Amino acid sequence: MKVYDQVVELAKRRGFFWPSFSIYGGESGLYDYGPLGVLLRDNIVRIWKESYLADDAIFIDTPVMVPASVFRASGHLDKFADLATECSKCHNRQKLETVLEASGFHNIIKTVPEANEFLANNVVKCVVCGNRITSATEFKLMFRMPSQGSVGDLYLRPETAQGIFVNFKLLNNFYRNRLPMAVAQLGKGFRNEISPRQSLIRLKEFSQGEVEVFVDPQKKFWKDFTGTHRLNLLPRSGAPITAEVTSPEASPLMSSNSMSYFIDKTASILRDVGINLDSVRFRQVPLNDLAHYSSDTWDVEVRIDDDWVEVVGIADRNDLANHEKSSGETMSVKMEDRTVTPSIIEPSYGIDRIFISVMIHSFRTRENGFKVLSLPESVAPYHAAVFPLVNKDGLDKLAESFFASLRKKDPYVVYDQSGSIGRRYARQDEIGTPYCITFDSQTLQDSTVTVRERDSAKQVRFRTHDLISAGIVGNPAIRDAFRPSVPQ
């Protein structure tokens, strides 16, 4: 059984995520986050947000419904589409790219005439029933909301970026007309996926954390820095290297200082939320496969079982010129003795895909078959669980009192007195709780408790007073006691 399948099963059973509207049969491409999923996702978003705040980014929140004029200017109305096929026998609908790859073809085809010519001259089969596919069509990826008010048609946004671009002048004024300037937005995006599947990986409604970095188009410079990670880079040449982005081997592959910086920064964010960088690659998108708005893009892909899944895209965009031309609003700014229209470097984070990648990279199975999520403390839904070993002799009352005091210091703790102590440990291991605190008979004698660390199962006694005073996460005594098993 693949790790992906085991994680999806655990996620539903333990309350991380599950298909939406299941009592009415469900709807593909729509998922709910459960109680633990909301906490885990919030922690991932917090780390992403704090990382960009440290780089002086400013944040904005714009509507999900966008007038057609915006997407006409951006090119999405004409060009944001996929080529699709529909089997004449079983009527299964798939992306052309998917059926081509399943039949052993890796051609990049951009138009319907090209696709139909290729299908006429090559045997391409339906991925479900094996029937031959003979034609392709263009499939629009945006959801249209017909004729809404004075602006005409509205569309559910497929990216949050346009809400930042159309506000560029206001934002730059707020930023005291300085460049470079980073503007971030977290929000929902919507895509009319041809074949939604793989739980959180291919959704119709999804969460994005997008950052638009406005830079001088001549220099595209963010800041001087030295690469901090040895990254797996797959450039267009097809010859992979592992190197720091500022190394002599990797520097020539980078289109700008800004591109290098945000590739390295993205690696830091993924590492901090719990993704193993050894299973991450940075793939430069081939020129004939770039999105219509991009002149260069590096896709950040995470290995999930035998597949590579894109979780972040870092693109070099130039949308402001299009909006200036269509709206009549100038998007240029003064820089020294020049007037320029800024270029844009865009790190775009798929929060849902990062979420499931974190769970998959944290998942393991003990020798006894029990499941464990070795989540870093910084993203775990709960920091600690408090148990009385037995519900008698006053231990339950002591544990409840301790729990109430600890929760005043750290709200991310949970109390559990149900079932055997082994089952309680197993439940917390499975949802990624780093520490379990147990009140036992010795507690009655010396006011100490057992703290059990999740990954090593090692147990050390601490005084209850010290735990309440110093808390759990970041407590140096706990970190020293369990080093090096505590995930950083």
Stockholm file with secondary structure:
# STOCKHOLM 1.0

chainA/1-488         MKVYDQVVELAKRRGFFWPSFSIYGGESGLYDYGPLGVLLRDNIVRIWKESYLADDAIFIDTPVMVPASVFRASGHLDKFADLATECSKCHNRQKLETVLEASGFHNIIKTVPEANEFLANNVVKCVVCGNRITSATEFKLMFRMPSQGSVGDLYLRPETAQGIFVNFKLLNNFYRNRLPMAVAQLGKGFRNEISPRQSLIRLKEFSQGEVEVFVDPQKKFWKDFTGTHRLNLLPRSGAPITAEVTSPEASPLMSSNSMSYFIDKTASILRDVGINLDSVRFRQVPLNDLAHYSSDTWDVEVRIDDDWVEVVGIADRNDLANHEKSSGETMSVKMEDRTVTPSIIEPSYGIDRIFISVMIHSFRTRENGFKVLSLPESVAPYHAAVFPLVNKDGLDKLAESFFASLRKKDPYVVYDQSGSIGRRYARQDEIGTPYCITFDSQTLQDSTVTVRERDSAKQVRFRTHDLISAGIVGNPAIRDAFRPSVPQ
#=GR chainA/1-488 SS CCHHHHHHHHHHHHTSEEETTGGGTCCTTCEEECHHHHHHHHHHHHHHHHHHHTTTCEECCCCSEEEHHHHHHHTHHHHCEEEEEECTTTCCEEEHHHHHHHTTCCCCCCSHHHHHHHHHHSCCBCTTTCCBCCCCEEEECSEEECCCGGGCCEEECSCSHHHHHTTHHHHHHHTTTCSSEEEEEEEEEECCCSSCBTTTTBCSEEEEEEEEEEECTTTCCCCCCCCCSCEEEECTTSCCEEECTTSTTTGGGCSCHHHHHHHHHHHHHHHHHTCCGGGEEEEECCGGGCCTTEEEEEEEEEEETTEEEEEEEEEEECHHHHHHHHHCCCCCEEETTEEECCEEEEEEEEHHHHHHHHHHHHEEECTTSCEEECCCTTTCSCSEEEEESSSCTTHHHHHHHHHHHHHHHCSCEEECCSSCHHHHHHHHHHHTCSEEEEECHHHHHHSEEEEEETTTCCEEEEEHHHHHHHCSTTCHHHHHHHTTSSCC
#=GC SS_cons         CCHHHHHHHHHHHHTSEEETTGGGTCCTTCEEECHHHHHHHHHHHHHHHHHHHTTTCEECCCCSEEEHHHHHHHTHHHHCEEEEEECTTTCCEEEHHHHHHHTTCCCCCCSHHHHHHHHHHSCCBCTTTCCBCCCCEEEECSEEECCCGGGCCEEECSCSHHHHHTTHHHHHHHTTTCSSEEEEEEEEEECCCSSCBTTTTBCSEEEEEEEEEEECTTTCCCCCCCCCSCEEEECTTSCCEEECTTSTTTGGGCSCHHHHHHHHHHHHHHHHHTCCGGGEEEEECCGGGCCTTEEEEEEEEEEETTEEEEEEEEEEECHHHHHHHHHCCCCCEEETTEEECCEEEEEEEEHHHHHHHHHHHHEEECTTSCEEECCCTTTCSCSEEEEESSSCTTHHHHHHHHHHHHHHHCSCEEECCSSCHHHHHHHHHHHTCSEEEEECHHHHHHSEEEEEETTTCCEEEEEHHHHHHHCSTTCHHHHHHHTTSSCC
//
